[in-house]
Amino acid sequence: MQEACDEGLRPAPAERRRCVVVPIHQATEALAVELVRMWAGRSVDEAIETLASPDVTVTNQSDKELQLYKLRELDELVREAVAFDFRTSVEVRERERVYEVSEIRTSDRASRDSREHILRLGF
């Protein structure tokens, strides 16, 4: 229900979500819809705040703390990955532009040399 952006993870619009909630056992479709409604629009900070509250009980409190830490860490990793991808794509585009300019100069030089050669031959 999240997507990557330069600020890290953010709620994805419905048309870009890549998840499906399928009710099993005694769960109903209404419960699946409610889960999506409850979580789809939450930021990482909001999700952590909700999950960290004392009324969310777990078998092992240290597991809960570790998973909340990992969620925060994942958000930061996404931020870094998007920034790296952006920097890399800018560098690649710049190299391509320099190469294209170099090719144009080489092509212009070759054309000029060819014209001079043709003129020397008297054509």
Stockholm file with secondary structure:
# STOCKHOLM 1.0

chainA/1-123         MQEACDEGLRPAPAERRRCVVVPIHQATEALAVELVRMWAGRSVDEAIETLASPDVTVTNQSDKELQLYKLRELDELVREAVAFDFRTSVEVRERERVYEVSEIRTSDRASRDSREHILRLGF
#=GR chainA/1-123 SS CEEEETTEEEECCGGGCCCCCCCCTTCCHHHHHHHHHHHTTCCHHHHHHHHHSTTSCCSCHHHHHHHHHHHHHHHHHHHHHHHHHHHHHHHHHHHHHHHHHHHHHHHHHHHHHHHHHHHHTTC
#=GC SS_cons         CEEEETTEEEECCGGGCCCCCCCCTTCCHHHHHHHHHHHTTCCHHHHHHHHHSTTSCCSCHHHHHHHHHHHHHHHHHHHHHHHHHHHHHHHHHHHHHHHHHHHHHHHHHHHHHHHHHHHHTTC
//
